[in-house]
């Protein structure tokens, strides 16, 4: 037997009980999709609505999550994209309060329905909020046998608030997971850098000192056979030092392993050209590269980030990477392209260029950008040798 206009489906006590139980159940649920669907199902069940929906917005105002109850999969597919939030749905979001409308078509704020949308008359909706910010909206249509009333309005307001808490918790969990991953990555990089530094400053220097001592002993030895054996031992120490340096470079950017800086930059250029299709010319003064050996990891990462910017933003056909000694005796690294360029006054340095500038600053160098719209961009980093 279905309820009549004078016969509510649930009395207030039963409503409150179900809402309390739902709150406890939802608090234990971690999956956001399951929480949102449970909220819509509960709203439809308690109010006896024909249709219910909950839309979660992204930062631009577009629908990110959309849960519906009361339409078949075929009807949902026929409607197509979820509602964009104009008309009465836009009012719910922009005004930030619960809205009850007895006749959608008669309301001057209504924007109508998209093609193939099931007919709907009455509307009850509430914003999904947390900390004063609207994340979406929960709305119901067409209560069976009667109009939505104040008790329905209270129910939807409570459930929308629970949805807001669920969305906020999901976002916090996502941010925490990202932060944990970044922290772990940072800890790994710091540990690798610490090991590399200890190997360089401790083990390599000690081996070098031993080798120097043995070379001195060989020079003083009057026995040719002994001198040859000592020199052979020094050669073995030199090989061990080279192996350790390769290992240290392996702890830093992988492209440096078993390569000198100039070779690593040449390889970067080849990789970028193959990946992007941008003709890339690399011109490196090997003497300058050798003097930058202790900062090779920073130089490689600097060029890697600069080429990444070219590939993503420049729309260039050619690119040049050069490392030379300037008139003041500093290392001058230039990355230039023939891409679209940009207006530095209208478009100040974004995050990518800002990261490059900060990396050069940590090397006690200076960073500058020259760009002309339609002609290309040149990045310059000057570093002391």
PAVEX-461840 format. One record per residue (C-alpha): residue number from 0; x negated, y, z. Coordinates in nm, 2 decimals. Each point is the difference from the previous one (the first is absolute). Layout:
<pts>
resi / east / north / up
NUM / X / Y / Z $
...
</pts>
This chain:
<pts>
resi / east / north / up
0 / 0.00 / 0.00 / 0.00 $
1 / -0.15 / 0.33 / -0.11 $
2 / 0.01 / 0.32 / 0.23 $
3 / 0.27 / 0.26 / -0.07 $
4 / -0.02 / 0.38 / 0.03 $
5 / 0.10 / -0.02 / 0.37 $
6 / -0.22 / -0.30 / 0.08 $
7 / -0.37 / 0.07 / 0.02 $
8 / -0.23 / -0.29 / -0.08 $
9 / -0.21 / 0.06 / 0.31 $
10 / 0.08 / 0.18 / 0.32 $
11 / -0.25 / 0.25 / 0.14 $
12 / -0.14 / -0.25 / 0.26 $
13 / -0.06 / -0.26 / -0.27 $
14 / -0.16 / 0.26 / -0.23 $
15 / -0.24 / 0.11 / 0.28 $
16 / -0.09 / -0.36 / 0.08 $
17 / -0.08 / -0.08 / -0.36 $
18 / -0.21 / 0.32 / -0.04 $
19 / -0.20 / -0.08 / 0.32 $
20 / -0.06 / -0.36 / -0.11 $
21 / -0.10 / 0.13 / -0.35 $
22 / -0.24 / 0.24 / 0.16 $
23 / -0.17 / -0.28 / 0.19 $
24 / -0.02 / -0.22 / -0.31 $
25 / -0.14 / 0.27 / -0.22 $
26 / -0.26 / 0.10 / 0.25 $
27 / -0.15 / -0.36 / -0.03 $
28 / 0.01 / 0.00 / -0.38 $
29 / -0.32 / 0.12 / -0.17 $
30 / 0.10 / -0.05 / -0.37 $
31 / 0.14 / 0.34 / -0.12 $
32 / 0.22 / -0.15 / -0.28 $
33 / 0.16 / -0.24 / 0.25 $
34 / 0.07 / 0.29 / 0.25 $
35 / 0.16 / 0.22 / -0.26 $
36 / 0.22 / -0.27 / -0.14 $
37 / 0.11 / -0.10 / 0.35 $
38 / 0.09 / 0.37 / 0.07 $
39 / 0.21 / 0.03 / -0.32 $
40 / 0.18 / -0.33 / 0.06 $
41 / 0.08 / 0.10 / 0.36 $
42 / 0.13 / 0.34 / -0.11 $
43 / 0.23 / -0.16 / -0.26 $
44 / 0.11 / -0.26 / 0.25 $
45 / 0.08 / 0.23 / 0.29 $
46 / 0.18 / 0.27 / -0.20 $
47 / 0.16 / -0.25 / -0.24 $
48 / -0.13 / 0.20 / -0.30 $
49 / 0.01 / -0.14 / -0.35 $
50 / -0.35 / 0.11 / -0.10 $
51 / -0.31 / 0.10 / 0.18 $
52 / -0.35 / 0.12 / -0.11 $
53 / -0.32 / 0.13 / 0.15 $
54 / -0.26 / 0.18 / -0.20 $
55 / -0.35 / 0.08 / 0.13 $
56 / -0.18 / 0.29 / -0.17 $
57 / -0.36 / 0.04 / -0.08 $
58 / -0.19 / 0.33 / 0.03 $
59 / 0.13 / 0.14 / -0.32 $
60 / 0.37 / -0.07 / 0.09 $
61 / 0.04 / -0.30 / -0.23 $
62 / 0.15 / -0.33 / 0.12 $
63 / -0.27 / -0.24 / 0.13 $
64 / 0.22 / -0.26 / 0.16 $
65 / 0.37 / -0.05 / -0.09 $
66 / 0.22 / -0.26 / 0.18 $
67 / 0.36 / -0.06 / -0.09 $
68 / 0.29 / -0.21 / 0.15 $
69 / 0.33 / -0.05 / -0.17 $
70 / -0.09 / -0.01 / -0.37 $
71 / -0.09 / -0.31 / -0.20 $
72 / -0.34 / -0.04 / -0.16 $
73 / 0.16 / 0.05 / -0.34 $
74 / 0.16 / 0.33 / 0.12 $
75 / -0.33 / 0.11 / 0.15 $
76 / -0.18 / -0.07 / -0.33 $
77 / 0.26 / 0.18 / -0.20 $
78 / -0.04 / 0.32 / 0.21 $
79 / -0.37 / 0.00 / -0.09 $
80 / -0.22 / 0.24 / 0.20 $
81 / 0.09 / 0.09 / 0.36 $
82 / 0.17 / 0.34 / 0.05 $
83 / -0.24 / 0.29 / -0.02 $
84 / 0.16 / 0.19 / 0.29 $
85 / 0.20 / 0.28 / -0.15 $
86 / 0.35 / 0.09 / 0.09 $
87 / 0.13 / -0.13 / 0.34 $
88 / -0.30 / -0.22 / 0.05 $
89 / -0.22 / 0.30 / -0.04 $
90 / 0.21 / 0.19 / 0.25 $
91 / -0.07 / -0.28 / 0.26 $
92 / -0.37 / 0.03 / -0.05 $
93 / -0.04 / 0.37 / -0.03 $
94 / 0.24 / 0.10 / 0.27 $
95 / -0.11 / -0.28 / 0.23 $
96 / 0.33 / -0.09 / 0.17 $
97 / 0.27 / -0.26 / -0.03 $
98 / 0.26 / 0.06 / -0.27 $
99 / 0.35 / -0.14 / -0.02 $
100 / 0.20 / 0.06 / -0.33 $
101 / 0.35 / -0.14 / -0.05 $
102 / 0.00 / 0.05 / -0.38 $
103 / -0.34 / 0.01 / -0.18 $
104 / 0.15 / 0.11 / -0.34 $
105 / 0.19 / 0.29 / 0.16 $
106 / -0.31 / 0.14 / 0.19 $
107 / -0.16 / 0.29 / -0.19 $
108 / -0.34 / -0.11 / 0.10 $
109 / 0.04 / -0.34 / -0.17 $
110 / -0.22 / -0.08 / -0.30 $
111 / 0.21 / -0.29 / -0.12 $
112 / -0.11 / -0.36 / -0.06 $
113 / -0.24 / -0.14 / -0.25 $
114 / 0.13 / -0.23 / -0.28 $
115 / 0.11 / -0.35 / 0.10 $
116 / 0.02 / 0.11 / 0.37 $
117 / 0.29 / -0.17 / 0.19 $
118 / 0.28 / 0.25 / 0.09 $
119 / -0.04 / 0.15 / 0.35 $
120 / 0.23 / 0.24 / 0.18 $
121 / -0.10 / 0.08 / 0.36 $
122 / -0.36 / 0.05 / 0.12 $
123 / -0.17 / -0.01 / 0.34 $
124 / -0.37 / 0.06 / 0.01 $
125 / -0.28 / 0.09 / 0.24 $
126 / -0.36 / 0.11 / -0.05 $
127 / -0.27 / -0.25 / 0.10 $
128 / -0.24 / 0.21 / 0.21 $
129 / -0.29 / -0.02 / 0.23 $
130 / -0.18 / 0.29 / 0.18 $
131 / 0.22 / 0.25 / -0.18 $
132 / -0.09 / -0.12 / -0.35 $
133 / 0.25 / -0.16 / -0.23 $
134 / -0.12 / -0.33 / -0.15 $
135 / 0.32 / -0.10 / -0.18 $
136 / 0.37 / -0.05 / 0.04 $
137 / 0.25 / -0.27 / 0.11 $
138 / 0.34 / 0.02 / -0.15 $
139 / 0.33 / -0.19 / -0.02 $
140 / 0.30 / 0.02 / -0.23 $
141 / 0.37 / -0.10 / 0.01 $
142 / 0.10 / -0.13 / 0.34 $
143 / 0.25 / -0.27 / -0.05 $
144 / 0.36 / 0.09 / 0.08 $
145 / -0.07 / 0.34 / 0.16 $
146 / -0.24 / 0.30 / 0.00 $
147 / -0.33 / 0.02 / 0.18 $
148 / 0.04 / 0.16 / 0.34 $
149 / -0.22 / 0.15 / 0.28 $
150 / -0.09 / -0.34 / 0.14 $
151 / -0.12 / -0.11 / -0.34 $
152 / -0.20 / 0.33 / -0.02 $
153 / -0.16 / -0.07 / 0.34 $
154 / -0.09 / -0.36 / -0.11 $
155 / -0.16 / 0.11 / -0.33 $
156 / -0.20 / 0.28 / 0.18 $
157 / -0.14 / -0.25 / 0.26 $
158 / -0.09 / -0.26 / -0.27 $
159 / -0.16 / 0.27 / -0.22 $
160 / -0.21 / 0.10 / 0.30 $
161 / -0.11 / -0.36 / 0.05 $
162 / -0.09 / -0.01 / -0.37 $
163 / -0.21 / 0.31 / 0.05 $
164 / -0.19 / -0.16 / 0.28 $
165 / -0.05 / -0.32 / -0.21 $
166 / -0.14 / 0.21 / -0.29 $
167 / -0.23 / 0.20 / 0.22 $
168 / -0.13 / -0.32 / 0.17 $
169 / -0.07 / -0.16 / -0.34 $
170 / -0.19 / 0.31 / -0.11 $
171 / -0.20 / 0.01 / 0.32 $
172 / -0.09 / -0.37 / -0.03 $
173 / -0.10 / 0.06 / -0.36 $
174 / -0.22 / 0.29 / 0.10 $
175 / -0.15 / -0.20 / 0.28 $
176 / -0.09 / -0.28 / -0.23 $
177 / -0.16 / 0.24 / -0.25 $
178 / -0.20 / 0.16 / 0.29 $
179 / -0.11 / -0.34 / 0.13 $
180 / -0.12 / -0.10 / -0.34 $
181 / -0.19 / 0.33 / -0.05 $
182 / -0.15 / -0.03 / 0.35 $
183 / -0.12 / -0.35 / -0.07 $
184 / -0.15 / 0.11 / -0.33 $
185 / -0.18 / 0.29 / 0.17 $
186 / -0.13 / -0.23 / 0.28 $
187 / -0.13 / -0.24 / -0.26 $
188 / -0.17 / 0.28 / -0.20 $
189 / -0.15 / 0.15 / 0.32 $
190 / -0.13 / -0.34 / 0.11 $
191 / -0.15 / -0.07 / -0.35 $
192 / -0.16 / 0.35 / 0.00 $
193 / -0.14 / -0.06 / 0.35 $
194 / -0.16 / -0.33 / -0.10 $
195 / -0.14 / 0.15 / -0.32 $
196 / -0.15 / 0.29 / 0.20 $
197 / -0.16 / -0.23 / 0.25 $
198 / -0.15 / -0.22 / -0.27 $
199 / -0.14 / 0.30 / -0.18 $
200 / -0.13 / 0.19 / 0.30 $
201 / -0.11 / -0.30 / 0.20 $
202 / -0.08 / -0.32 / -0.20 $
203 / -0.12 / 0.16 / -0.32 $
204 / -0.22 / 0.25 / 0.17 $
205 / -0.16 / -0.27 / 0.22 $
206 / -0.06 / -0.22 / -0.31 $
207 / -0.15 / 0.30 / -0.18 $
208 / -0.24 / 0.07 / 0.29 $
209 / -0.11 / -0.37 / 0.01 $
210 / -0.06 / 0.01 / -0.37 $
211 / -0.21 / 0.32 / 0.03 $
212 / -0.20 / -0.16 / 0.28 $
213 / -0.07 / -0.31 / -0.21 $
214 / -0.11 / 0.20 / -0.29 $
215 / -0.25 / 0.18 / 0.22 $
216 / -0.12 / -0.34 / 0.13 $
217 / -0.04 / -0.12 / -0.36 $
218 / -0.21 / 0.30 / -0.09 $
219 / -0.23 / -0.07 / 0.30 $
220 / -0.04 / -0.37 / -0.07 $
221 / -0.32 / -0.11 / -0.16 $
222 / 0.15 / -0.34 / -0.10 $
223 / 0.16 / 0.00 / -0.35 $
224 / 0.22 / -0.30 / 0.09 $
225 / 0.12 / 0.16 / 0.32 $
226 / 0.07 / 0.33 / -0.18 $
227 / 0.21 / -0.18 / -0.27 $
228 / 0.20 / -0.19 / 0.26 $
229 / 0.07 / 0.33 / 0.19 $
230 / 0.10 / 0.18 / -0.32 $
231 / 0.23 / -0.30 / -0.08 $
232 / 0.16 / 0.04 / 0.34 $
233 / 0.05 / 0.38 / -0.06 $
234 / 0.17 / -0.08 / -0.33 $
235 / 0.24 / -0.24 / 0.19 $
236 / 0.07 / 0.28 / 0.25 $
237 / 0.07 / 0.24 / -0.29 $
238 / 0.25 / -0.25 / -0.15 $
239 / 0.17 / -0.04 / 0.34 $
240 / 0.03 / 0.38 / 0.02 $
241 / 0.16 / 0.01 / -0.34 $
242 / 0.24 / -0.27 / 0.09 $
243 / 0.10 / 0.19 / 0.32 $
244 / 0.06 / 0.32 / -0.19 $
245 / 0.22 / -0.19 / -0.25 $
246 / 0.19 / -0.14 / 0.30 $
247 / 0.04 / 0.34 / 0.15 $
248 / 0.13 / 0.13 / -0.33 $
249 / 0.24 / -0.29 / -0.01 $
250 / 0.14 / 0.11 / 0.34 $
251 / 0.07 / 0.33 / -0.17 $
252 / 0.17 / 0.05 / -0.35 $
253 / -0.03 / -0.34 / -0.17 $
254 / -0.11 / 0.15 / -0.33 $
255 / -0.33 / 0.10 / 0.17 $
256 / -0.10 / -0.36 / 0.09 $
257 / -0.33 / -0.09 / -0.17 $
258 / 0.01 / 0.33 / -0.21 $
259 / -0.17 / 0.33 / 0.02 $
260 / 0.22 / 0.31 / 0.02 $
261 / -0.05 / 0.09 / -0.37 $
262 / 0.10 / -0.35 / -0.10 $
263 / 0.30 / 0.01 / 0.23 $
264 / 0.12 / 0.33 / -0.16 $
265 / -0.04 / -0.15 / -0.35 $
266 / 0.21 / -0.30 / 0.10 $
267 / 0.27 / 0.23 / 0.15 $
268 / 0.02 / 0.19 / -0.33 $
269 / 0.03 / -0.33 / -0.20 $
270 / 0.27 / -0.13 / 0.24 $
271 / 0.20 / 0.33 / -0.02 $
272 / -0.02 / 0.01 / -0.38 $
273 / 0.11 / -0.35 / -0.03 $
274 / 0.29 / 0.05 / 0.24 $
275 / 0.12 / 0.35 / -0.12 $
276 / -0.10 / 0.01 / -0.37 $
277 / -0.18 / 0.33 / 0.07 $
278 / -0.34 / 0.02 / -0.18 $
279 / -0.24 / 0.04 / 0.30 $
280 / -0.36 / 0.12 / -0.03 $
281 / -0.23 / -0.04 / 0.30 $
282 / -0.33 / 0.19 / 0.00 $
283 / -0.21 / -0.05 / 0.31 $
284 / -0.35 / 0.12 / 0.09 $
285 / -0.15 / -0.31 / 0.16 $
286 / -0.24 / 0.20 / 0.21 $
287 / 0.29 / 0.20 / 0.16 $
288 / 0.20 / -0.33 / 0.04 $
289 / -0.30 / -0.15 / 0.18 $
290 / -0.02 / 0.30 / 0.24 $
291 / 0.37 / -0.05 / 0.08 $
292 / -0.04 / -0.37 / 0.08 $
293 / 0.08 / 0.05 / 0.37 $
294 / 0.33 / 0.17 / -0.09 $
295 / 0.08 / -0.23 / -0.30 $
296 / 0.32 / -0.13 / 0.16 $
297 / 0.14 / 0.36 / 0.03 $
298 / -0.10 / 0.09 / -0.35 $
299 / 0.16 / -0.31 / -0.15 $
300 / 0.32 / 0.06 / 0.19 $
301 / 0.00 / 0.36 / -0.11 $
302 / -0.03 / -0.09 / -0.36 $
303 / 0.26 / -0.28 / 0.04 $
304 / 0.26 / 0.24 / 0.14 $
305 / -0.08 / 0.27 / -0.26 $
306 / 0.05 / -0.25 / -0.29 $
307 / 0.32 / -0.12 / 0.16 $
308 / 0.13 / 0.36 / 0.00 $
309 / -0.09 / 0.03 / -0.37 $
310 / 0.18 / -0.33 / -0.08 $
311 / 0.32 / 0.10 / 0.18 $
312 / 0.03 / 0.37 / -0.07 $
313 / -0.23 / 0.13 / -0.28 $
314 / 0.15 / -0.18 / -0.32 $
315 / -0.36 / 0.03 / -0.13 $
316 / -0.16 / -0.17 / -0.30 $
317 / -0.36 / 0.04 / 0.12 $
318 / -0.17 / 0.04 / 0.33 $
319 / -0.37 / 0.06 / 0.10 $
320 / -0.17 / -0.09 / 0.33 $
321 / -0.35 / 0.16 / 0.05 $
322 / -0.24 / 0.00 / 0.29 $
323 / -0.30 / 0.23 / -0.05 $
324 / -0.23 / 0.23 / 0.20 $
325 / 0.10 / 0.37 / -0.01 $
326 / -0.22 / 0.31 / 0.00 $
327 / 0.00 / 0.01 / 0.38 $
328 / -0.12 / -0.36 / 0.03 $
329 / 0.34 / -0.13 / 0.12 $
330 / 0.18 / -0.30 / -0.15 $
331 / 0.28 / 0.12 / -0.23 $
332 / 0.28 / -0.25 / -0.07 $
333 / 0.25 / 0.10 / -0.26 $
334 / 0.32 / -0.18 / -0.12 $
335 / 0.17 / 0.18 / -0.29 $
336 / 0.28 / -0.09 / -0.23 $
337 / 0.17 / 0.14 / -0.31 $
338 / 0.35 / -0.05 / 0.14 $
339 / 0.30 / 0.23 / 0.06 $
340 / -0.17 / 0.19 / 0.28 $
341 / 0.20 / 0.22 / 0.24 $
342 / 0.03 / 0.35 / 0.14 $
343 / -0.20 / 0.01 / 0.33 $
344 / 0.20 / 0.30 / 0.12 $
345 / 0.34 / -0.15 / -0.07 $
346 / -0.10 / -0.35 / 0.11 $
347 / -0.25 / 0.01 / 0.28 $
348 / -0.21 / -0.31 / 0.09 $
349 / 0.22 / -0.29 / 0.10 $
350 / -0.08 / -0.29 / 0.23 $
351 / -0.22 / -0.18 / -0.26 $
352 / -0.23 / 0.29 / -0.06 $
353 / 0.01 / 0.09 / 0.37 $
354 / -0.13 / -0.34 / 0.09 $
355 / -0.29 / 0.04 / -0.25 $
356 / -0.09 / 0.34 / 0.15 $
357 / 0.00 / -0.14 / 0.35 $
358 / -0.22 / -0.30 / -0.11 $
359 / -0.26 / 0.24 / -0.15 $
360 / 0.01 / 0.22 / 0.31 $
361 / -0.10 / -0.31 / 0.21 $
362 / -0.31 / -0.02 / -0.22 $
363 / -0.08 / 0.36 / 0.08 $
364 / 0.08 / 0.09 / -0.36 $
365 / 0.24 / 0.24 / -0.18 $
366 / 0.29 / -0.08 / -0.23 $
367 / 0.17 / 0.20 / -0.27 $
368 / 0.26 / -0.04 / -0.27 $
369 / 0.04 / 0.17 / -0.33 $
370 / 0.30 / -0.06 / -0.21 $
371 / 0.17 / 0.17 / -0.30 $
372 / 0.35 / -0.11 / -0.10 $
373 / -0.02 / -0.19 / -0.33 $
374 / -0.38 / -0.02 / 0.00 $
375 / -0.09 / -0.23 / 0.29 $
376 / -0.15 / 0.00 / 0.35 $
377 / -0.36 / -0.02 / 0.14 $
378 / -0.07 / -0.11 / 0.36 $
379 / -0.35 / 0.10 / 0.14 $
380 / -0.16 / -0.14 / 0.31 $
381 / -0.34 / 0.14 / 0.11 $
382 / -0.19 / -0.21 / 0.26 $
383 / -0.34 / 0.06 / 0.16 $
384 / -0.27 / -0.25 / -0.08 $
</pts>
